[in-house]
Amino acid sequence: MKRNSSSGSSERDEQFHAFVAYRRKWLLQTARLLTAGDLHLAEDLVQTALTKLYVSWAAFRRADNPDGYLRRVMVNAFLRERRRSWWRFERPSDRLPDRAAAPSAPVDLDPELSRALGQLPRRMRAAVILRFFHELDVAETAAVLGCSTGTVKSQTARALDKLRVALDQPAAPRNPPAPINRLKEQELI
């Protein structure tokens, strides 16, 4: 591994930095879909995936299908995120960083789609995103999810049925109206 004497960074670091600069928008968009539109969780997911990718950068560079490798890292990080206890990995700190990171441009997602995706179980959501956002075929999706093609087909079919139902229903109001009986009681008081 060669070091750049002027900056102290290695060739690996420069390659990784260039890769992240090139793919960050794609990663964030995938993460936003996986997290049903939650920008904060999406950014955490991207950070987790990039950390795992940096550690295995040599294997990534040797991969026959780098995009497939990256998708697998993202989906695995997404699926494992809810399995672990956050307090085992997150450490609160009383110190803030010296500088805030520059905000990335938000990826526009339809709020209705985000709401509907949020109603799907995680594996179904991942199957739908891999099949229709990343346009993977059933076998490729099965490889990323680590399951059979039959599971992908059934998960995708059930997910699409749930999405159709969720998208046909209007979003729940943020402040539901008070029941009629309570309104009458308040008018009498």
C-alpha positions in Angstrom: 0.0 0.0 0.0 1.5 3.3 -1.1 1.3 6.4 1.1 1.0 9.9 -0.3 3.8 11.7 1.5 2.2 15.1 1.3 -1.1 14.2 2.9 -0.4 11.1 4.9 -3.2 9.2 3.2 -2.9 5.9 1.4 -3.8 4.9 -2.1 -6.6 2.8 -0.5 -8.0 5.9 1.3 -8.0 7.9 -1.9 -9.8 5.1 -3.8 -12.3 4.8 -1.0 -12.9 8.5 -0.9 -13.4 8.7 -4.6 -15.8 5.8 -4.5 -17.9 7.4 -1.7 -18.0 10.7 -3.5 -19.2 8.9 -6.6 -21.8 6.6 -5.0 -23.0 8.5 -1.9 -26.3 9.7 -3.5 -27.1 6.2 -4.7 -26.3 4.8 -1.2 -28.4 7.4 0.5 -31.3 6.9 -1.9 -31.2 3.1 -1.3 -31.0 3.7 2.5 -33.9 6.1 2.4 -36.0 3.5 0.7 -35.0 0.8 3.1 -35.7 3.0 6.1 -39.1 4.1 4.7 -38.0 7.7 4.2 -36.3 8.3 7.5 -33.3 10.5 6.6 -31.6 10.1 10.0 -31.8 6.3 10.0 -30.8 6.3 6.3 -27.6 8.3 7.0 -26.8 5.9 9.9 -27.3 2.9 7.6 -25.0 4.4 4.9 -22.4 5.1 7.6 -22.6 1.5 8.9 -22.4 0.1 5.3 -19.4 2.4 4.4 -17.6 1.4 7.6 -18.1 -2.3 6.7 -17.0 -1.6 3.2 -13.9 0.2 4.2 -12.8 -2.7 6.4 -13.3 -5.1 3.5 -12.1 -2.8 0.8 -9.6 -5.3 -0.7 -12.4 -7.9 -1.1 -14.7 -5.3 -2.6 -12.0 -4.3 -5.2 -11.6 -8.0 -6.2 -15.4 -8.6 -6.4 -16.7 -9.7 -9.8 -19.8 -7.6 -9.2 -19.0 -4.6 -7.0 -22.5 -3.2 -7.1 -23.9 -6.5 -6.0 -21.3 -6.6 -3.2 -22.3 -3.1 -2.1 -26.0 -4.0 -2.2 -25.4 -7.0 -0.1 -23.5 -5.0 2.5 -26.3 -2.4 2.6 -29.1 -4.9 3.0 -27.2 -7.0 5.6 -26.6 -3.8 7.6 -30.2 -2.9 7.3 -31.6 -6.3 8.3 -29.1 -6.6 11.2 -29.8 -3.1 12.6 -33.0 -4.0 14.4 -31.6 -7.3 15.6 -29.0 -5.8 17.8 -29.5 -3.8 20.9 -28.6 -0.2 20.2 -27.1 0.4 23.6 -24.4 -2.3 22.9 -23.1 -0.3 20.0 -24.1 3.3 20.5 -22.2 5.3 23.1 -23.5 8.7 24.2 -21.0 11.4 24.5 -20.9 14.8 26.3 -18.6 16.2 23.6 -19.7 17.5 20.3 -17.6 17.3 17.2 -15.6 20.3 16.3 -17.4 20.8 13.0 -20.7 19.7 11.7 -20.7 17.7 8.5 -22.0 19.4 5.4 -25.6 18.4 4.9 -26.2 16.2 1.9 -28.8 17.0 -0.6 -32.0 15.2 0.5 -33.4 12.6 -1.8 -37.0 13.3 -2.6 -39.3 10.4 -1.8 -43.0 10.4 -2.1 -44.4 10.7 1.4 -47.2 8.2 0.5 -44.6 5.7 -0.7 -42.5 6.2 2.4 -45.5 5.6 4.6 -46.5 2.5 2.7 -42.9 1.1 2.7 -42.8 1.7 6.5 -45.7 -0.6 7.0 -43.8 -3.5 5.4 -41.7 -5.9 7.4 -38.0 -5.3 6.8 -37.3 -8.4 4.6 -40.3 -7.7 2.4 -39.2 -4.0 2.1 -35.7 -5.1 1.1 -37.1 -7.6 -1.5 -39.3 -4.9 -3.1 -36.5 -2.3 -3.2 -34.0 -4.8 -4.6 -36.4 -6.0 -7.2 -38.0 -2.7 -8.4 -35.6 0.1 -7.4 -32.4 -1.8 -8.2 -34.0 -3.9 -10.9 -32.5 -7.1 -9.8 -33.9 -10.4 -11.0 -35.3 -13.0 -8.6 -32.0 -15.0 -8.4 -29.9 -11.8 -7.8 -32.3 -10.7 -5.1 -32.2 -14.1 -3.5 -28.4 -14.0 -3.4 -28.4 -10.5 -1.7 -31.0 -11.6 0.8 -29.4 -15.0 1.4 -32.6 -16.9 0.7 -34.3 -19.1 -1.9 -35.8 -17.7 -5.1 -39.2 -19.0 -3.9 -38.9 -16.9 -0.8 -38.1 -13.8 -2.9 -41.2 -14.5 -5.1 -43.5 -15.0 -2.1 -42.1 -12.0 -0.1 -42.4 -9.8 -3.2 -45.9 -10.8 -4.0 -47.1 -10.4 -0.4 -45.3 -7.0 -0.2 -46.9 -5.7 -3.4 -50.3 -6.8 -2.1 -49.7 -4.9 1.2 -48.4 -1.8 -0.7 -51.5 -1.8 -2.9 -53.7 -1.8 0.2 -51.6 0.8 2.0 -51.5 3.1 -1.1 -55.2 2.9 -1.6 -55.9 4.0 2.0 -55.5 7.6 2.8 -52.8 8.6 5.4 -54.0 8.8 8.9 -54.5 12.4 10.1 -51.8 13.8 12.3 -54.3 15.1 14.8 -57.3 12.9 14.7 -60.6 14.6 15.4 -62.1 14.2 18.9 -64.9 11.7 19.1 -68.3 13.2 18.6 -69.4 12.3 22.2 -66.5 14.3 23.6 -67.3 17.3 21.5 -70.9 17.3 22.8 -69.6 17.0 26.3 -67.3 20.0 25.8 -70.1 22.1 24.3 -72.2 21.4 27.4 -69.6 22.5 29.8 
